Amino acid sequence: MRWSVLAGGVLFAAAGLLSACAGTGSAVENKVHMAPISFNEIPGWADDRQGEALVAFKRSCPKLASSPDSKILTDGGEKTITAAEWKAICDAASGIRDSDTRGARHFFEENFRPLIVQAPGKFTGYFEPELRGSRVPSRIFTVPVYRRPPDLGQGPYYTRAEIEQGALKGKGLEIAWVQDPVALFEVQVQGSGRIHLAEGGVLSIGFDGSNNRPYTAIGGVLADMGVMRKDEVNWPAIREWLKRHPQQGREVMRKNERYIFFKDTRTSAAAGAQGVPLTPQRSLAVDTVFTPYGTPIWIDTQRPVAGRAGSLEIYRRLLIAQDSGAAIKGPARGDVFFGSGSLASDWAGRMVGSGQAIVLVPNRG
């Protein structure tokens, strides 16, 4: 499950993840409007590498073909999409090579119709953090990573502070131990991560529940403390402050009572709330009140230029709705999964862009 660490609900990267916190209600009740648009009217459509999006879409197909009927907002209300309809579309996709960009583009044009969301778009990014650790504690690796406790129910459990002070110690719940408490906090915000083990190999961990405590965005806490302005709040700035002020930083992190438990996902790729591996820069977290998983979505926004603070570049591409998160609310709200590594961290930590969302609605059935 991904959470916002910034002020005002601005997402740092809510993580990959990742498990859903799907909303409830009806898109029609929210009176969001969509308007038809042709593919040749979409800026950048002809230049995108839709084969990369097709790879992501194919990963959703087993879920789409076996899931209950879903609803998607259209220009005429809500459209029900059956599993049989998804299966027909997926069967068409299976015959196209991933490297065939023109074939992939034609596939999307033949099987979907684009509708532009008549609401301001807001796009952020998230990534899968990497950190160092061990399967056994040592003088270096002292911070435990906990699996889901067997007595965890639906009600409030121990707070973050209580857990960090030893409430679960000695219960055999440790998956691993890591070196950096700030890095573990980051993984908890993202919802998944990769631990490079001292013994060798990589341990992939994914969201497996929370302590059912309230979530507090620590970016807002730092802004209220006056240590940084709200317009300066981003994850790189937060991370730097926490590392420079370890004692005070621990107390700030404990302002967020919510604590995340993990499981060994035994996979080399982060998995989204849909339950499929995420594809860097082709998987999108959405508000499932408006958009069901598996839906292709074109975004037209801006992305930070790597290594150049304050610089932005046009960012237009087709992504697939494969994840969700508590801070992702609205019909034109999206969170781009950037993958792992330092570049992904830089993009995700600084991306907050406006723009437009165009939803591709299945036209079969």
TAKA-V315715 format. One record per helix or strand of 3 or more residues. SS is the DSSP state (hx for helix, st for strand). FROM is the first residue (numbers start at 1). LEN is the number of residues. Records with the same first field share a line. If there is no record, write none. Layout:
# TAKA-V315715
SS: FROM-LEN  FROM-LEN
This chain:
# TAKA-V315715
hx: 7-3  39-3  45-3  50-15  83-12  101-11  160-8  181-10  218-8  230-3  235-10  246-9  342-9
st: 34-3  70-5  77-5  112-6  121-14  143-5  174-5  192-6  202-9  260-5  283-3  296-9  312-12  333-8  352-11
